[in-house]
Amino acid sequence: MPGRLHNKTALITGTSSGLGAAIATAYAREGANICCVDLYPTPRNPINASTGRADSFHNRLLDQQPIHEHLQQACGGNIVRAIFIRANVTRAEDVEAAIQACVKQFGRLDIMVNNAGISVESTYTKVMRVHETEEEDYDNTMAVNAKGIFLGC
């Protein structure tokens, strides 16, 4: 029996790890075609061994299967098709290009999940108070967590 999202196409940002990967998996199990949008296709390394804190989102588990490949294998019984699209959600042209690539591949876009998000402060080795946070970290966080959502609307 086809799933609730059979023949629907979903573009999901932040799919390489965490909640984005879980959303992509749930949608794929319901039969959706998935456009996995992220900076990297592979999961991030969750913990930095030297600090015991969250690792930089640039550090990837290169021995892990990219989520779009995993979806095709794990959910293939639903005839799921999944692709990876590299995009920086803080750049309007990247978001637009991702949407266009998704529509070109699947002929339509039915669902957009603006999930990408970062937590730069989780990589700090000590708890920082707001006034101790670097302005660049604040700017990066706001760019992904706020502007990235805005650009996906």
C-alpha positions in Angstrom: 0.0 0.0 0.0 1.5 3.4 -0.9 2.5 5.7 1.9 0.8 9.0 2.8 3.5 10.9 0.8 3.6 8.6 -2.3 4.4 10.7 -5.4 5.1 13.8 -3.3 8.5 15.5 -3.5 10.1 17.0 -0.4 13.1 19.3 -0.2 14.6 19.1 3.3 17.5 21.3 4.5 20.0 20.1 7.0 19.6 16.4 6.1 23.2 15.2 6.7 22.7 14.7 10.4 20.3 14.8 13.3 16.7 16.0 12.9 17.0 16.6 9.2 18.2 13.0 8.5 15.3 11.7 10.7 12.7 13.8 8.8 14.1 12.6 5.5 13.9 9.0 6.6 10.3 9.4 7.9 9.2 11.1 4.7 11.0 8.5 2.5 9.3 5.7 4.5 6.0 7.3 3.6 7.0 7.2 -0.1 8.2 10.8 -0.8 11.0 11.6 -3.2 13.6 13.5 -1.2 15.9 16.3 -2.1 18.6 16.2 0.6 20.0 19.8 0.9 23.0 20.5 3.0 26.6 21.6 2.8 27.8 18.0 3.1 26.3 14.7 2.1 27.8 12.8 5.0 26.9 13.1 8.7 28.9 15.4 10.9 31.2 14.0 13.6 29.0 14.5 16.7 31.7 14.7 19.4 35.2 16.1 19.3 37.3 13.5 21.1 39.8 16.1 22.5 37.2 18.5 24.0 34.3 16.1 24.7 32.0 18.8 23.2 30.1 18.9 19.9 32.4 18.9 16.9 32.5 21.5 14.2 29.8 21.0 11.6 32.7 20.9 9.0 34.1 17.7 10.5 32.4 14.8 8.8 32.2 11.1 9.2 33.6 10.2 5.8 33.2 6.4 6.4 29.4 6.9 6.8 27.0 6.6 3.9 25.4 9.8 2.7 21.7 10.1 3.7 20.4 10.2 0.1 22.1 6.8 -0.6 20.9 5.4 2.7 17.3 6.5 1.9 17.4 4.7 -1.5 18.6 1.5 0.1 16.6 1.5 3.4 13.3 2.8 1.9 13.6 1.5 -1.7 10.6 -0.8 -1.2 8.5 2.4 -1.4 10.3 3.2 -4.7 11.9 6.2 -3.0 14.2 8.4 -5.0 16.6 10.7 -3.2 19.2 13.1 -4.4 21.8 15.3 -2.7 22.0 19.0 -3.5 24.8 21.0 -2.1 23.6 24.4 -0.9 24.4 27.1 1.7 21.0 28.1 3.1 22.4 31.6 4.0 22.7 32.4 0.3 19.5 33.2 -1.7 21.0 31.9 -5.0 21.9 28.6 -3.4 18.4 28.1 -2.0 16.8 29.0 -5.4 19.2 26.7 -7.2 18.3 23.9 -4.8 14.6 24.4 -5.5 15.2 24.4 -9.2 17.4 21.3 -9.1 14.7 19.5 -7.1 11.9 20.5 -9.6 14.1 19.5 -12.5 14.8 16.1 -11.0 11.3 15.2 -9.9 9.1 17.6 -11.8 7.5 19.2 -8.8 8.0 20.3 -5.2 5.2 19.6 -2.7 6.9 20.0 0.7 9.7 22.3 1.9 11.2 21.6 5.3 13.4 24.4 6.4 15.3 22.4 9.0 19.0 23.5 8.7 20.3 24.9 11.9 23.5 25.3 13.8 24.5 25.6 17.5 28.0 27.2 17.4 28.0 27.6 21.2 27.8 23.8 21.6 31.4 23.5 20.3 32.8 25.8 23.0 34.9 24.1 25.7 33.3 26.2 28.4 29.9 27.8 28.9 29.9 31.3 27.4 27.7 34.1 28.6 26.0 36.2 25.9 28.5 39.1 26.2 31.4 36.6 25.8 30.1 35.2 22.5 32.1 36.2 19.5 30.2 38.4 17.1 31.2 36.1 14.2 29.6 33.1 16.0 26.4 35.2 16.5 26.3 36.2 12.9 26.8 32.7 11.6 24.1 31.3 13.9 21.6 34.0 12.9 22.5 33.6 9.2 21.7 29.8 9.3 18.9 29.7 11.9 17.0 32.8 10.9 18.0 33.9 7.4 18.1 30.3 6.2 14.5 29.9 7.2 13.5 33.2 5.6 15.1 32.3 2.3 13.3 29.0 2.2 9.8 30.6 2.5 
